[in-house]
Amino acid sequence: MEATVIPLSWSEGYDIHDDKRFETDARTLRYQALGKACKANKVSSLLVAHHADDQAETVMMRIMNNRLRSGLQAMQSVEWIPECYGIYGVHHSGQRQGPDPYLDIPFPIERGGIRILRPLLRIEKSRLIATCEEQGVAWAEDKTNSIQTLTARNAIRHVIKNHKLPAVLNVKSLVDISLNMQKRVESHKAHAEKLFDQCPIKMDIQTGCLLVRFPPFASLLNRLIKSASDMNEAKNNAYFLVERVAELVTPKPKAPLSQLAGTIENIYPEFRDPEDELAHYNEARMKNYSVYSVWWRLWDKESPFEDQYLGDNLNGSSSKSREWLLTRQPLDTEEKRNLANQIVYPPAQTVSSTSVSKPTWQFFDGRYWIRLQNYSQDTLIMRIFSKEDLRHLPSPQKPDMTKSPLNGLLPERFITATFNLLKPSDVRFTLPAVFRKDSTTGEETLVGFPTLNVGMGSPGAPQRVCDWNVRYKKIDFGRRSADDIIVPGTSKMNIVTAERRQRGGHKVIKRHNVVIDEPNDPVPGYRRVSGDKDTIAERDKWWHKQQQQIRQDMKDDEVEGL
């Protein structure tokens, strides 16, 4: 069998003698290197040699760290590769796909990713060594595994190997604990999946929000819910159902159990303690709150769903009380300041450059894969649009902001028209927005919104500033197809129609008296200060050549990888 050595790249100045940090960081780099190698070689599944002794050690570590219940599942025989968050073609992405003319959705949903397979989890290490010896295969092992003081796992390994433990703590018993817990969790997930497939859901991937009607309380169990044990089982089913719905819109990779479990009683008040005296005072908070980076709001408007779903009148419960709007939680002040929540696109290469760098897919805000090509000579920045960014848009309430002496139409009019189509309007503060930072003054101007496909001056990406492609994160629709859940969204035609209606309805938004100092950068609405000595002909020739090459690359590749 052909073997490959994959070197790991350590950051400059890294202290490899920091034992505790080294083990953790080495694991991360190891999985990332393996994931990228799988992508490069078009391998979709990676087999690893974790065995029963490894699983027993993991269970013991979970017990020591008080990670009980679902934590005792330990390692799964099949799961997605860890430590590769945001790596395109490795982390839940990269499967080649062409346009589907039968799907009426705004943009594609990502697919793909690398799986980890562990076929040896039930086989003890001693048996594997004996098999290798019988077949004349040398057994190799990392020598640091025997240093019992190096890591907690090493210490546990030493105890299991060198001390006689009670029968309930031997390798077989610990592996059985993981198998039994996996079986219990899978049972709850299976019931939740059946309910999910019957939940009416309308989801807008352009804004990342959804409206869902949760099933009646009685459907959480296949029998009458009478005893405390029944309530506990029903609550576990409800947890996995709520998690299943929330993962469609959350930017987080995994739900914190303690946080998400607390929201179940808000959706199903039947789980509340009837003697809870504070329930009445907390009623408002129970209808509007944020958990799992998702803003949960009880839907109090007209229902878009028909009344023929999943026993809506069962036990007389109102379907309206189970309809919830889920959107991304707006960023707090600290998150806005965190540079990790931004993507910076450097200025385009100069006219003299003979090659053009190919744009890559980047995972933004845990929800969107976005590929953006910067054509301008300024830095572009992508971040979540905030209330402070409204300063980039005119206010229809102020007469001096709607007209100018030039009597020209404002380039922002298509963005404001699109905003008028968003329901609820506050979802605008959860959207990726692109800003242009002047290379000389540092002044920022708004470019557009990739997921809405609207920019300054027109629907779509602003010409000569940038191009963008958008895909929504990989999500599981269960037994339904994407267009059973996803609404068509806001199209270019919708935007143009809304803009015309905006003008026709006397909400005329006129352009600012903006001075464009540079005729070679004819993007309406941008105040350019920095100079450019290239001639118009040279600039246009370079720009068209660059744009043609990039668009051809995008067309040829819609994806790299699997």
C-alpha positions as CSV (number, residue, x, y, z in Angstrom):
1,M,0.0,0.0,0.0
2,E,1.4,3.4,-1.0
3,A,2.2,5.6,2.0
4,T,2.4,9.4,2.2
5,V,4.2,11.5,4.7
6,I,2.3,14.8,5.4
7,P,4.5,17.4,7.2
8,L,2.8,19.7,9.8
9,S,3.5,23.4,9.6
10,W,4.1,24.9,13.0
11,S,3.9,28.7,13.5
12,E,7.2,30.5,13.9
13,G,8.4,30.7,17.5
14,Y,6.1,27.9,18.6
15,D,7.3,26.2,21.8
16,I,7.1,22.5,21.2
17,H,8.3,21.9,24.8
18,D,4.9,23.2,26.1
19,D,3.6,19.7,26.6
20,K,0.0,20.4,27.4
21,R,-0.5,22.8,24.6
22,F,1.6,20.8,22.2
23,E,-0.7,17.7,22.4
24,T,-3.8,19.8,21.7
25,D,-2.3,21.8,18.9
26,A,-0.7,18.7,17.3
27,R,-4.1,17.1,17.1
28,T,-5.6,20.1,15.4
29,L,-2.8,20.4,12.9
30,R,-2.9,16.6,12.3
31,Y,-6.6,16.6,11.4
32,Q,-6.3,19.7,9.3
33,A,-3.4,18.2,7.3
34,L,-5.4,15.0,6.8
35,G,-8.5,16.8,5.8
36,K,-6.7,18.9,3.2
37,A,-4.9,15.8,1.9
38,C,-8.3,14.1,1.5
39,K,-9.7,17.1,-0.4
40,A,-6.6,17.2,-2.7
41,N,-7.0,13.5,-3.5
42,K,-10.8,13.6,-3.8
43,V,-11.2,11.2,-0.8
44,S,-14.5,11.6,1.0
45,S,-13.9,9.2,4.0
46,L,-10.9,8.7,6.2
47,L,-10.4,5.6,8.2
48,V,-8.6,6.0,11.6
49,A,-7.4,3.2,13.9
50,H,-9.1,4.2,17.3
51,H,-9.7,0.9,19.1
52,A,-11.7,-0.2,22.2
53,D,-8.9,0.8,24.6
54,D,-9.0,4.3,23.2
55,Q,-12.8,4.4,23.6
56,A,-12.6,3.2,27.2
57,E,-10.1,5.9,28.0
58,T,-12.4,8.5,26.4
59,V,-15.4,7.3,28.5
60,M,-13.2,7.5,31.7
61,M,-12.2,11.0,30.8
62,R,-15.8,12.1,30.3
63,I,-16.7,10.7,33.7
64,M,-13.8,12.5,35.3
65,N,-14.9,15.8,33.7
66,N,-18.5,15.2,34.7
67,R,-19.6,15.0,31.0
68,L,-22.3,12.5,31.6
69,R,-25.5,11.6,29.7
70,S,-24.9,12.3,26.0
71,G,-21.2,12.9,26.7
72,L,-20.8,9.2,27.5
73,Q,-21.4,8.4,23.9
74,A,-17.6,9.1,23.5
75,M,-16.3,8.6,20.0
76,Q,-18.7,7.7,17.2
77,S,-17.9,5.0,14.6
78,V,-19.0,7.5,11.9
79,E,-18.8,11.3,12.2
80,W,-17.5,14.4,10.4
81,I,-13.8,15.2,10.6
82,P,-13.0,17.5,13.6
83,E,-10.7,20.5,13.9
84,C,-11.4,21.6,10.3
85,Y,-14.0,24.3,10.8
86,G,-14.1,26.8,7.9
87,I,-11.8,24.8,5.6
88,Y,-13.6,24.7,2.3
89,G,-13.9,21.2,0.8
90,V,-13.2,19.6,4.1
91,H,-15.7,21.1,6.6
92,H,-19.3,20.4,5.3
93,S,-18.6,21.7,1.8
94,G,-17.0,21.2,-1.5
95,Q,-19.2,18.6,-3.3
96,R,-19.4,19.5,-7.0
97,Q,-22.8,20.7,-8.0
98,G,-24.3,22.4,-11.0
99,P,-27.3,24.7,-11.1
100,D,-30.7,22.9,-10.6
101,P,-33.4,24.5,-12.8
102,Y,-36.1,22.8,-10.8
103,L,-35.1,24.5,-7.5
104,D,-36.5,27.9,-6.9
105,I,-34.1,29.1,-4.2
106,P,-31.9,32.2,-4.2
107,F,-28.5,30.4,-4.2
108,P,-27.2,26.9,-3.7
109,I,-26.9,25.0,-0.4
110,E,-23.4,23.6,0.3
111,R,-22.9,19.8,0.3
112,G,-20.0,17.5,1.0
113,G,-17.3,17.3,3.7
114,I,-14.9,14.6,4.9
115,R,-16.1,11.8,7.1
116,I,-14.1,10.0,9.8
117,L,-14.7,6.2,10.0
118,R,-13.6,4.2,13.1
119,P,-14.2,0.5,12.3
120,L,-12.0,-0.8,15.2
121,L,-13.8,0.8,18.2
122,R,-15.1,-2.6,19.5
123,I,-11.7,-4.4,19.1
124,E,-9.3,-4.3,22.0
125,K,-5.7,-3.3,21.6
126,S,-4.3,-6.6,22.7
127,R,-6.2,-8.4,19.9
128,L,-4.9,-6.0,17.3
129,I,-1.3,-6.5,18.5
130,A,-1.7,-10.3,18.4
131,T,-3.2,-10.1,14.8
132,C,-0.2,-8.0,13.7
133,E,2.3,-10.4,15.2
134,E,0.6,-13.3,13.6
135,Q,0.7,-11.7,10.2
136,G,4.3,-10.5,10.6
137,V,3.4,-6.8,10.8
138,A,5.4,-4.7,13.2
139,W,3.4,-2.8,15.8
140,A,4.2,0.9,16.0
141,E,3.3,3.2,18.8
142,D,4.0,6.8,19.7
143,K,6.5,6.6,22.6
144,T,5.0,9.6,24.3
145,N,1.9,7.5,24.9
146,S,3.7,5.8,27.8
147,I,4.6,9.0,29.7
148,Q,1.9,8.8,32.3
149,T,2.4,12.4,33.5
150,L,2.2,14.0,30.1
151,T,-1.6,14.1,29.6
152,A,-4.8,13.0,31.5
153,R,-5.4,10.4,28.9
154,N,-1.9,8.9,29.4
155,A,-2.6,8.7,33.2
156,I,-5.9,6.9,32.6
157,R,-4.2,4.6,30.1
158,H,-1.5,3.7,32.7
159,V,-4.2,3.0,35.4
160,I,-6.2,0.7,33.1
161,K,-3.2,-1.2,32.0
162,N,-1.3,-1.6,35.3
163,H,-4.0,-1.7,38.0
164,K,-6.8,-4.2,38.7
165,L,-10.0,-2.2,38.5
166,P,-13.6,-3.3,39.3
167,A,-15.3,-5.2,36.5
168,V,-17.5,-2.2,35.7
169,L,-14.4,-0.2,34.8
170,N,-12.7,-2.7,32.5
171,V,-12.4,-1.9,28.8
172,K,-15.4,-4.0,27.7
173,S,-17.7,-2.4,30.4
174,L,-16.6,1.1,29.5
175,V,-17.1,0.4,25.8
176,D,-20.6,-1.0,26.6
177,I,-21.5,2.2,28.4
178,S,-20.7,4.2,25.2
179,L,-22.7,1.8,23.0
180,N,-25.7,1.9,25.4
181,M,-25.7,5.7,25.5
182,Q,-25.3,6.0,21.7
183,K,-28.3,3.7,21.4
184,R,-30.4,5.9,23.7
185,V,-29.5,9.1,22.0
186,E,-30.2,7.6,18.6
187,S,-33.6,6.6,19.8
188,H,-34.4,10.2,20.8
189,K,-33.0,11.6,17.6
190,A,-35.1,9.2,15.5
191,H,-38.3,10.3,17.2
192,A,-37.3,14.0,16.8
193,E,-36.5,13.4,13.1
194,K,-40.0,12.1,12.5
195,L,-41.4,15.2,14.1
196,F,-39.0,17.5,12.2
197,D,-40.2,16.0,8.9
198,Q,-43.8,16.9,9.8
199,C,-43.1,20.4,11.1
200,P,-44.2,23.2,8.7
201,I,-41.1,25.4,8.1
202,K,-40.5,28.4,5.9
203,M,-36.9,29.5,5.7
204,D,-35.3,32.5,4.0
205,I,-31.6,31.7,3.4
206,Q,-30.9,35.3,2.1
207,T,-31.6,36.6,5.6
208,G,-31.0,33.4,7.5
209,C,-34.3,33.4,9.3
210,L,-37.1,30.8,9.5
211,L,-40.7,30.4,10.8
212,V,-41.6,27.1,12.3
213,R,-44.6,25.5,13.8
214,F,-43.6,23.0,16.5
215,P,-45.7,19.9,16.9
216,P,-48.2,19.5,19.8
217,F,-46.9,18.5,23.2
218,A,-48.6,15.0,23.0
219,S,-46.7,14.1,19.9
220,L,-43.4,14.2,21.8
221,L,-44.0,10.6,22.9
222,N,-45.6,7.6,21.2
223,R,-47.7,7.0,24.3
224,L,-49.6,9.1,26.8
225,I,-47.3,11.3,28.9
226,K,-48.3,10.4,32.4
227,S,-45.3,9.7,34.7
228,A,-42.2,11.6,35.5
229,S,-40.3,9.1,33.4
230,D,-42.6,9.9,30.5
231,M,-42.0,13.6,31.0
232,N,-38.2,13.1,31.0
233,E,-38.3,11.0,27.8
234,A,-40.6,13.5,26.1
235,K,-38.2,16.3,27.1
236,N,-35.2,14.6,25.6
237,N,-37.2,14.2,22.4
238,A,-38.1,17.8,22.5
239,Y,-34.5,18.8,23.0
240,F,-33.3,17.1,19.9
241,L,-36.2,18.5,17.9
242,V,-35.4,22.0,19.0
243,E,-31.7,21.5,18.3
244,R,-32.6,20.1,14.8
245,V,-34.6,23.2,13.9
246,A,-32.2,25.7,15.5
247,E,-29.2,24.3,13.6
248,L,-30.7,25.5,10.3
249,V,-30.0,29.2,11.3
250,T,-27.5,29.3,14.1
251,P,-23.9,30.5,13.4
252,K,-22.6,28.1,16.0
253,P,-21.3,24.6,15.1
254,K,-22.7,22.9,18.2
255,A,-25.4,23.7,20.7
256,P,-24.4,24.0,24.4
257,L,-26.7,21.5,26.1
258,S,-27.4,23.5,29.2
259,Q,-28.4,26.6,27.2
260,L,-30.6,25.0,24.6
261,A,-32.3,22.7,27.2
262,G,-33.6,25.9,28.9
263,T,-35.6,27.0,25.9
264,I,-37.7,23.8,25.8
265,E,-40.1,25.0,28.5
266,N,-40.7,28.2,26.6
267,I,-41.9,26.3,23.6
268,Y,-43.7,23.7,25.6
269,P,-45.0,25.2,28.9
270,E,-46.3,21.8,29.8
271,F,-42.8,21.0,31.1
272,R,-42.9,23.9,33.6
273,D,-43.3,23.3,37.3
274,P,-46.9,24.3,38.0
275,E,-45.8,25.7,41.4
276,D,-43.2,28.0,39.9
277,E,-44.3,31.4,41.2
278,L,-41.9,33.3,38.9
279,A,-43.3,31.9,35.7
280,H,-45.9,34.6,35.4
281,Y,-43.3,37.4,35.8
282,N,-41.0,35.8,33.3
283,E,-43.7,35.3,30.7
284,A,-42.6,38.2,28.4
285,R,-39.0,36.9,28.5
286,M,-40.1,33.4,27.6
287,K,-41.6,34.8,24.3
288,N,-38.6,36.8,23.2
289,Y,-35.0,35.7,24.1
290,S,-31.7,34.6,22.6
291,V,-30.1,31.2,23.0
292,Y,-27.5,29.4,20.8
293,S,-26.8,32.7,19.0
294,V,-30.4,32.5,17.8
295,W,-33.1,35.1,18.5
296,W,-36.3,33.2,19.4
297,R,-39.6,35.2,19.1
298,L,-43.1,33.8,19.5
299,W,-44.9,34.5,16.2
300,D,-47.9,36.7,16.9
301,K,-48.9,37.6,13.4
302,E,-51.0,35.8,10.8
303,S,-49.8,32.2,10.2
304,P,-48.5,31.4,6.8
305,F,-49.2,27.7,7.3
306,E,-52.3,25.7,6.6
307,D,-54.1,24.1,9.5
308,Q,-53.6,20.5,8.4
309,Y,-50.3,19.6,10.0
310,L,-49.6,17.0,12.7
311,G,-52.7,17.1,15.0
312,D,-53.0,20.8,15.4
313,N,-56.1,20.5,17.5
314,L,-54.7,17.6,19.6
315,N,-55.6,18.2,23.3
316,G,-57.0,21.5,22.3
317,S,-53.6,23.2,22.1
318,S,-53.4,26.2,19.8
319,S,-51.0,25.9,16.9
320,K,-50.4,29.7,17.1
321,S,-48.7,29.2,20.5
322,R,-46.2,26.9,18.8
323,E,-45.2,29.1,15.9
324,W,-41.8,30.7,16.4
325,L,-39.6,33.1,14.4
326,L,-35.9,32.2,14.5
327,T,-33.2,34.7,13.3
328,R,-29.5,35.1,14.0
329,Q,-28.9,37.0,17.2
330,P,-27.5,40.5,16.5
331,L,-23.9,40.9,17.4
332,D,-23.1,42.5,20.8
333,T,-20.6,45.3,21.2
334,E,-17.7,42.9,21.9
335,E,-18.5,40.8,18.8
336,K,-18.6,43.9,16.6
337,R,-15.1,44.8,17.7
338,N,-13.7,41.3,17.2
339,L,-11.7,41.3,14.0
340,A,-12.3,37.6,13.7
341,N,-15.9,38.5,12.7
342,Q,-14.6,40.3,9.6
343,I,-13.1,39.2,6.3
344,V,-10.6,41.6,4.7
345,Y,-10.1,41.5,0.9
346,P,-6.9,43.4,-0.1
347,P,-6.8,45.7,-3.2
348,A,-6.7,44.3,-6.6
349,Q,-3.4,43.7,-8.3
350,T,-1.9,46.5,-10.3
351,V,-2.3,47.0,-14.0
352,S,1.2,45.7,-14.6
353,S,0.4,42.3,-12.9
354,T,0.4,39.5,-15.4
355,S,-1.6,37.0,-13.2
356,V,-4.8,37.3,-11.2
357,S,-5.3,35.5,-7.9
358,K,-8.2,33.2,-7.8
359,P,-10.8,34.0,-5.2
360,T,-11.5,31.3,-2.6
361,W,-14.6,30.3,-0.7
362,Q,-14.6,31.6,2.9
363,F,-16.9,30.7,5.7
364,F,-18.5,33.8,7.1
365,D,-20.4,34.0,10.4
366,G,-20.9,30.3,10.5
367,R,-23.8,30.5,8.0
368,Y,-22.5,31.6,4.5
369,W,-19.8,30.4,2.2
370,I,-18.9,33.5,0.2
371,R,-16.4,33.9,-2.6
372,L,-15.6,37.6,-3.4
373,Q,-13.2,39.1,-6.0
374,N,-12.0,42.6,-5.3
375,Y,-11.5,44.6,-8.5
376,S,-10.9,48.0,-6.8
377,Q,-7.7,49.6,-5.7
378,D,-9.1,49.8,-2.1
379,T,-9.5,47.3,0.6
380,L,-12.9,45.7,0.9
381,I,-14.2,44.5,4.3
382,M,-17.1,42.1,5.0
383,R,-18.8,42.3,8.3
384,I,-22.3,42.1,9.8
385,F,-24.4,45.2,9.1
386,S,-25.1,47.1,12.3
387,K,-27.3,50.0,13.3
388,E,-24.2,52.2,13.3
389,D,-23.8,51.4,9.5
390,L,-27.2,53.1,8.8
391,R,-25.1,56.3,8.4
392,H,-24.1,55.0,5.0
393,L,-27.8,55.2,3.8
394,P,-30.1,58.2,3.3
395,S,-33.0,58.8,5.6
396,P,-36.3,59.2,3.8
397,Q,-37.6,61.2,6.8
398,K,-35.1,64.0,6.1
399,P,-35.9,66.2,3.0
400,D,-32.3,67.2,2.6
401,M,-31.3,63.6,2.3
402,T,-33.8,62.7,-0.4
403,K,-32.9,65.4,-3.0
404,S,-29.8,67.1,-4.2
405,P,-29.1,70.1,-6.4
406,L,-28.1,67.7,-9.2
407,N,-31.5,66.1,-8.9
408,G,-29.9,62.7,-9.6
409,L,-31.0,59.4,-8.2
410,L,-29.1,58.1,-5.3
411,P,-27.2,54.8,-5.8
412,E,-28.4,53.7,-2.4
413,R,-32.0,53.5,-3.7
414,F,-31.8,49.8,-4.6
415,I,-30.5,48.9,-1.1
416,T,-33.2,50.9,0.6
417,A,-35.9,49.4,-1.6
418,T,-34.6,45.9,-0.7
419,F,-34.7,46.8,3.0
420,N,-38.3,47.7,2.6
421,L,-39.0,44.1,1.5
422,L,-37.3,42.5,4.5
423,K,-39.7,41.2,7.2
424,P,-39.1,41.6,10.0
425,S,-37.0,44.7,9.3
426,D,-34.5,44.1,12.0
427,V,-33.0,41.1,10.1
428,R,-30.9,43.7,8.2
429,F,-28.7,43.8,11.3
430,T,-27.7,40.1,10.9
431,L,-26.7,40.4,7.2
432,P,-23.2,40.2,5.7
433,A,-22.3,43.6,4.2
434,V,-19.3,44.7,2.1
435,F,-17.6,48.0,2.8
436,R,-14.9,49.8,0.8
437,K,-12.1,51.5,2.7
438,D,-10.4,54.3,0.9
439,S,-6.7,53.5,0.6
440,T,-5.7,57.1,1.4
441,T,-8.3,58.5,3.8
442,G,-9.4,55.3,5.4
443,E,-13.0,56.4,4.9
444,E,-15.6,53.6,4.5
445,T,-18.4,53.5,2.0
446,L,-21.1,50.8,1.7
447,V,-20.7,48.5,-1.3
448,G,-23.6,46.1,-1.0
449,F,-25.1,42.9,0.5
450,P,-24.0,39.6,-1.1
451,T,-26.8,37.4,0.3
452,L,-29.4,39.9,-1.0
453,N,-27.4,40.3,-4.2
454,V,-27.8,44.1,-4.2
455,G,-25.3,46.9,-4.3
456,M,-24.8,50.5,-4.9
457,G,-26.4,51.6,-8.2
458,S,-28.1,48.4,-9.2
459,P,-29.2,44.9,-8.1
460,G,-26.2,42.5,-8.1
461,A,-22.6,43.2,-7.2
462,P,-21.4,46.7,-8.2
463,Q,-19.5,46.6,-11.4
464,R,-15.8,47.4,-11.3
465,V,-15.8,47.0,-7.5
466,C,-16.3,43.3,-6.9
467,D,-18.0,40.1,-7.9
468,W,-19.5,37.7,-5.3
469,N,-20.9,34.2,-5.1
470,V,-22.9,32.9,-2.2
471,R,-23.9,29.6,-0.8
472,Y,-25.7,28.7,2.4
473,K,-24.1,26.4,4.9
474,K,-24.7,22.7,4.6
475,I,-28.0,21.8,6.3
476,D,-30.1,18.6,6.4
477,F,-33.7,18.9,5.1
478,G,-34.7,15.4,6.3
479,R,-37.1,13.7,4.0
480,R,-38.0,17.0,2.3
481,S,-36.2,18.8,-0.5
482,A,-34.7,22.2,-0.3
483,D,-37.6,24.0,-2.0
484,D,-40.1,22.4,0.4
485,I,-38.6,24.5,3.1
486,I,-36.7,27.4,1.5
487,V,-38.7,30.3,0.1
488,P,-37.7,31.9,-3.3
489,G,-36.5,35.0,-1.5
490,T,-35.9,38.4,-3.0
491,S,-34.9,38.4,-6.7
492,K,-33.5,41.1,-8.9
493,M,-36.9,41.6,-10.4
494,N,-38.4,42.1,-6.9
495,I,-35.7,44.7,-6.1
496,V,-36.3,46.6,-9.4
497,T,-40.0,46.6,-8.9
498,A,-39.7,47.8,-5.3
499,E,-37.4,50.6,-6.3
500,R,-39.9,51.8,-9.0
501,R,-42.7,51.6,-6.4
502,Q,-40.5,53.5,-4.0
503,R,-40.1,56.3,-6.5
504,G,-43.7,56.1,-7.7
505,G,-45.0,56.3,-4.2
506,H,-43.3,59.7,-3.7
507,K,-40.7,58.1,-1.5
508,V,-38.2,59.6,-3.9
509,I,-34.6,59.0,-2.8
510,K,-32.3,61.3,-4.7
511,R,-28.5,61.0,-4.9
512,H,-26.2,63.0,-2.7
513,N,-24.1,65.8,-4.2
514,V,-21.2,63.5,-4.4
515,V,-17.9,64.6,-6.1
516,I,-16.3,61.8,-8.0
517,D,-12.7,62.9,-8.3
518,E,-11.6,60.0,-10.4
519,P,-13.3,59.4,-13.8
520,N,-11.6,56.0,-14.1
521,D,-13.6,54.6,-11.1
522,P,-17.1,55.3,-12.4
523,V,-19.0,53.6,-9.5
524,P,-21.9,55.9,-8.6
525,G,-22.0,57.1,-5.0
526,Y,-18.4,56.7,-4.1
527,R,-16.3,59.6,-3.1
528,R,-12.8,58.9,-4.3
529,V,-9.9,60.8,-2.9
530,S,-6.8,58.8,-3.8
531,G,-5.5,59.4,-7.3
532,D,-4.7,56.9,-10.1
533,K,-2.3,57.8,-12.9
534,D,-3.4,55.1,-15.3
535,T,-5.3,56.2,-18.3
536,I,-8.9,55.3,-18.8
537,A,-8.0,53.0,-21.7
538,E,-5.3,51.1,-19.8
539,R,-7.5,50.8,-16.8
540,D,-10.5,49.5,-18.7
541,K,-8.4,47.1,-20.7
542,W,-6.9,45.7,-17.5
543,W,-10.2,45.6,-15.7
544,H,-12.0,43.7,-18.5
545,K,-9.1,41.2,-18.8
546,Q,-9.1,40.6,-15.1
547,Q,-12.9,40.2,-14.8
548,Q,-13.0,37.8,-17.8
549,Q,-10.3,35.6,-16.3
550,I,-11.9,35.5,-12.8
551,R,-15.4,34.8,-14.1
552,Q,-14.1,32.0,-16.3
553,D,-12.3,30.5,-13.2
554,M,-15.5,30.7,-11.2
555,K,-17.5,29.0,-14.0
556,D,-15.0,26.2,-14.5
557,D,-14.6,25.5,-10.8
558,E,-17.9,26.1,-9.2
559,V,-16.1,24.2,-6.6
560,E,-12.8,22.5,-6.0
561,G,-12.5,19.4,-3.9
562,L,-14.8,16.4,-3.8
